[in-house]
Protein backbone atom coordinates (compact mmCIF):
# COMPACT_ATOMS: atom_id res chain seq x y z
CA UNK A 1 0.00 0.00 0.00
CA UNK A 2 1.73 3.16 -1.14
CA UNK A 3 0.88 6.70 -0.07
CA UNK A 4 0.86 9.37 -2.79
CA UNK A 5 3.75 11.82 -2.73
CA UNK A 6 1.37 14.73 -2.02
CA UNK A 7 0.39 13.30 1.38
CA UNK A 8 3.98 12.53 2.41
CA UNK A 9 5.39 15.95 1.60
CA UNK A 10 5.48 18.40 4.50
CA UNK A 11 3.69 21.71 3.99
CA UNK A 12 5.64 24.17 1.89
CA UNK A 13 7.16 27.29 3.40
CA UNK A 14 4.39 29.36 1.81
CA UNK A 15 1.71 27.15 3.34
CA UNK A 16 3.35 27.38 6.77
CA UNK A 17 3.62 31.18 6.47
CA UNK A 18 -0.02 31.44 5.44
CA UNK A 19 -1.10 29.28 8.39
CA UNK A 20 0.95 31.42 10.81
CA UNK A 21 -0.52 34.62 9.35
CA UNK A 22 -4.03 33.21 9.84
CA UNK A 23 -3.26 32.37 13.48
CA UNK A 24 -1.84 35.85 14.04
CA UNK A 25 -4.96 37.40 12.46
CA UNK A 26 -7.08 35.28 14.78
CA UNK A 27 -5.00 36.57 17.68
CA UNK A 28 -5.59 40.14 16.50
CA UNK A 29 -9.33 39.50 16.56
CA UNK A 30 -8.97 38.30 20.16
CA UNK A 31 -7.14 41.53 21.03
CA UNK A 32 -10.03 43.56 19.58
CA UNK A 33 -12.61 41.84 21.81
CA UNK A 34 -13.94 43.46 24.96
CA UNK A 35 -12.65 42.01 28.22
CA UNK A 36 -16.09 40.54 29.00
CA UNK A 37 -16.24 38.60 25.75
CA UNK A 38 -12.62 37.55 26.11
CA UNK A 39 -13.38 36.06 29.53
CA UNK A 40 -16.04 33.82 27.97
CA UNK A 41 -13.54 32.20 25.60
CA UNK A 42 -11.60 29.21 26.89
CA UNK A 43 -7.94 30.14 26.37
CA UNK A 44 -4.68 28.95 27.93
CA UNK A 45 -3.56 31.39 30.63
CA UNK A 46 -0.35 32.45 28.83
CA UNK A 47 -2.33 33.34 25.69
CA UNK A 48 -4.96 35.20 27.74
CA UNK A 49 -2.20 37.20 29.46
CA UNK A 50 -0.52 38.01 26.13
CA UNK A 51 -3.85 39.20 24.68
CA UNK A 52 -4.49 41.40 27.74
CA UNK A 53 -0.99 42.86 27.42
CA UNK A 54 -1.62 43.68 23.75
CA UNK A 55 -4.96 45.30 24.65
CA UNK A 56 -3.12 47.66 27.00
CA UNK A 57 -0.74 48.73 24.23
CA UNK A 58 -2.43 51.80 22.82
CA UNK A 59 0.19 52.76 20.26
CA UNK A 60 0.50 50.62 17.16
CA UNK A 61 4.29 50.52 17.17
CA UNK A 62 6.99 47.88 17.01
CA UNK A 63 6.29 46.70 20.54
CA UNK A 64 2.68 45.93 19.67
CA UNK A 65 3.74 44.27 16.41
CA UNK A 66 6.12 42.00 18.36
CA UNK A 67 3.38 41.27 20.88
CA UNK A 68 1.04 40.27 18.05
CA UNK A 69 3.73 37.97 16.66
CA UNK A 70 4.09 36.45 20.12
CA UNK A 71 0.34 35.89 20.27
CA UNK A 72 0.53 34.23 16.85
CA UNK A 73 3.29 31.96 18.16
CA UNK A 74 1.20 31.03 21.22
CA UNK A 75 -1.77 30.32 18.95
CA UNK A 76 0.22 27.48 17.33
CA UNK A 77 -0.26 25.42 20.50
CA UNK A 78 -4.01 26.04 20.67
CA UNK A 79 -6.82 24.44 18.70
CA UNK A 80 -8.10 27.46 16.73
CA UNK A 81 -11.46 25.95 15.79
CA UNK A 82 -13.32 26.73 19.06
CA UNK A 83 -11.90 30.28 18.98
CA UNK A 84 -13.05 30.73 15.37
CA UNK A 85 -16.52 29.49 16.32
CA UNK A 86 -16.81 31.96 19.21
CA UNK A 87 -15.55 34.82 17.06
CA UNK A 88 -18.06 33.91 14.35
CA UNK A 89 -20.85 34.21 16.90
CA UNK A 90 -19.46 37.56 18.07
CA UNK A 91 -19.32 38.82 14.47
CA UNK A 92 -22.82 37.49 13.85
CA UNK A 93 -21.61 35.02 11.22
CA UNK A 94 -22.96 31.98 13.01
CA UNK A 95 -26.05 30.72 11.18
CA UNK A 96 -27.52 29.38 14.43
CA UNK A 97 -27.02 32.68 16.22
CA UNK A 98 -28.49 34.65 13.33
CA UNK A 99 -31.50 32.34 13.16
CA UNK A 100 -32.01 32.70 16.91
CA UNK A 101 -31.94 36.50 16.68
CA UNK A 102 -34.43 36.44 13.79
CA UNK A 103 -36.71 34.16 15.83
CA UNK A 104 -36.58 36.59 18.75
CA UNK A 105 -37.31 39.55 16.46
CA UNK A 106 -40.32 37.75 14.98
CA UNK A 107 -41.61 36.92 18.46
CA UNK A 108 -41.23 40.58 19.47
CA UNK A 109 -43.11 41.75 16.37
CA UNK A 110 -45.88 39.22 17.04
CA UNK A 111 -46.08 40.36 20.67
CA UNK A 112 -46.32 44.03 19.70
CA UNK A 113 -49.02 43.20 17.12
CA UNK A 114 -51.09 41.02 19.47
CA UNK A 115 -51.01 40.88 23.27
CA UNK A 116 -52.33 37.28 23.17
CA UNK A 117 -48.75 36.19 22.37
CA UNK A 118 -48.07 37.01 26.03
CA UNK A 119 -49.68 33.69 27.00
CA UNK A 120 -47.27 31.78 24.75
CA UNK A 121 -44.36 33.65 26.30
CA UNK A 122 -45.67 32.86 29.79
CA UNK A 123 -45.93 29.17 28.85
CA UNK A 124 -42.24 29.05 27.88
CA UNK A 125 -41.07 31.12 30.87
CA UNK A 126 -43.42 30.79 33.86
CA UNK A 127 -41.19 32.94 36.08
CA UNK A 128 -41.46 36.00 33.81
CA UNK A 129 -43.14 39.11 35.23
CA UNK A 130 -46.17 39.45 32.96
CA UNK A 131 -47.12 42.90 34.25
CA UNK A 132 -43.64 44.18 33.46
CA UNK A 133 -43.84 42.69 29.97
CA UNK A 134 -47.28 44.25 29.38
CA UNK A 135 -45.95 47.62 30.55
CA UNK A 136 -42.98 47.30 28.18
CA UNK A 137 -45.36 46.50 25.32
CA UNK A 138 -47.50 49.57 26.04
CA UNK A 139 -44.40 51.75 26.35
CA UNK A 140 -42.91 50.35 23.11
CA UNK A 141 -46.13 51.03 21.19
CA UNK A 142 -46.25 54.55 22.63
CA UNK A 143 -42.57 55.11 21.68
CA UNK A 144 -43.29 54.00 18.12
CA UNK A 145 -46.36 56.24 17.86
CA UNK A 146 -44.47 59.26 19.19
CA UNK A 147 -41.25 58.59 17.28
CA UNK A 148 -39.21 58.34 20.48
CA UNK A 149 -36.05 56.24 20.95
CA UNK A 150 -36.97 52.52 21.14
CA UNK A 151 -35.95 51.83 24.76
CA UNK A 152 -38.85 49.56 25.65
CA UNK A 153 -38.69 47.93 22.22
CA UNK A 154 -35.08 46.92 22.97
CA UNK A 155 -35.94 45.87 26.51
CA UNK A 156 -38.58 43.49 25.12
CA UNK A 157 -35.94 42.03 22.81
CA UNK A 158 -33.57 41.48 25.74
CA UNK A 159 -36.28 39.78 27.80
CA UNK A 160 -37.18 37.49 24.94
CA UNK A 161 -33.49 36.76 24.39
CA UNK A 162 -33.10 35.77 28.04
CA UNK A 163 -36.14 33.51 27.76
CA UNK A 164 -34.62 31.89 24.65
CA UNK A 165 -31.38 31.29 26.55
CA UNK A 166 -33.31 29.90 29.50
CA UNK A 167 -32.27 32.62 31.94
CA UNK A 168 -35.36 34.81 32.30
CA UNK A 169 -35.86 36.42 35.68
CA UNK A 170 -38.87 38.08 37.18
CA UNK A 171 -37.39 41.57 37.06
CA UNK A 172 -35.40 41.40 33.83
CA UNK A 173 -35.30 44.83 32.30
CA UNK A 174 -31.83 44.80 30.82
CA UNK A 175 -31.39 47.21 27.94
CA UNK A 176 -28.98 46.64 25.10
CA UNK A 177 -28.67 47.93 21.58
CA UNK A 178 -29.05 44.57 19.83
CA UNK A 179 -31.91 45.40 17.58
N, C-alpha and C positions, 0 to 999 in steps of 0.2 A: 504494500500500500504506500504509494508515494504522495507527498504533499506538494502542491504546486509551488513554484518559486515565489509567487506573489505573497503567499501566506508565511513563508519562512523569512523573508526579508524584513529587517527591522524598519521602522518608519524613517523616512528620509529626514534630512535636517530641516527642510521646509515644512514638512508635516509636524515635526516636533515644535518648531518655532510658532506655527499657527496654533497648535494646541496650548502652548504657554501663553500666547497673546490672548486667547479666549479665556483662560483661567484668570489672567490679570484683569481683563475687562469685567469678568464676573466679580472679582475682588473690588473693582472700582464701583460697581453697582452696590455692593455691600456697604462701602464707605458712604455712599449717597443716602442710605436709609436713615430714618430717624432712630434714635436710641431705643424707643419702644419696640419698633418693628424688628430691630436687630436682636433684641433680647429674646424674641419669639423663635428665632432660628437656632437650630442646634448646631453649634460650631465648637471646634476644639478651643480650649482656653487661650492658647498662644495666638491663634488666628483672630479670635475675638479682641484680644489685647492689641494686636497690630492694627486692626480695623479702627478701634477706638483712638489709637495714637494718630492714625491718618486723618480721622475726623477732626482732631484738635489742630491739625496743621492748616492754617487758614490761607497761607500763601502757596501758590502753585509753583514751587521752585524745585531745585534739585533734590532737596531733602524729601519733599513729598514724592517726587518721582522714584527715588530710591525706596521709600516706604511702600509704594505701590508695587514695585518689583519684588520686594520682600513678601508682600501679601500674595502675589502671584506664585512665588516659590512655596509658600506655606499651603497654597491651594492644591499643589501637586499631591499632597498627602491626604486630601479630603475627597470624598465622593461628591462631585459637583452636582449630581442629578437632584438630590433633595433641595439644594440651594437654588438651583434653576427653577424648580417647581414653586418654591415659596416666592421667588422674585416674579415669576409669571403671574401669580395671584396678586401680588402687590401692584404690578403694572396693569392688571385687569385683563391679562391675556389668557387666563385659565377659562376654558369653555364652561366648566362646572360653576365657577364663581360668577361668570357673566350670566349664565342661565339663572342662577339663584337670585341675582340682583334684579333681573327682568321679572322673575316670579314675584318678588317682593313689590316691585313697582306696579305690577298688574293688580296685586291684592290691595295696594293702597288706592289705586284708581277705582277699583270696585267698591271699596269701603267708602270713599268720598261720594260716589254716585248713589250708593244705597246703604243705609244704616243697618239693614238686615244682615249684612256680611259680618257684623259685630258678633252674631251668635256663632258663626263658623270660627271666628278668631278665638272666641271664648272656649269653644270645644277643643281647640288645639293647645290652648294655654289657659287652664282653669285659674291660675294664680294671678292673671292680669287684672288690673284695676279698670273695670269697664267704664266707670264714671269718668276717669281720667281720659280714657280713649275717646269717649263721646265728646268731652270738652275739647280735646285736640281736634276732633273732626269739625266741630262747630267753628273753632278758631281758624282752622285751615280754610274752610269755605268762606268765612268772613275776610280772611287775608286775600284770597283770590278775588273776591268781589270788589275789594277796595284797592287792589293792586299793591298791597303791602309786601314786604319781604316774607318769604315762605317759611317762617320759623316752625309753626305747628305742622306744616306739611312735611318738613324734614324730621320733626320729632316722631311723627307717625311712622315714617320710614324706619327710623332707628328702633322703635318698639317692635315693628314687624320683623326687622332683621334679628333682633334678640330672640323673638319667638322662634324664628326659623332655626337659629343656632341652639335653641333649647335653653336659653338663659334668661327668660323674661322674668322680671320682678314686678311686684305690685306697684312700686313707685318709679318705674322706669320713665324718665323724661329726658334722656340723654340727647343732646343736639349735636349733629355733625353735618358737614356739607356734602355728604354722599347723596347725590340726587339722581 
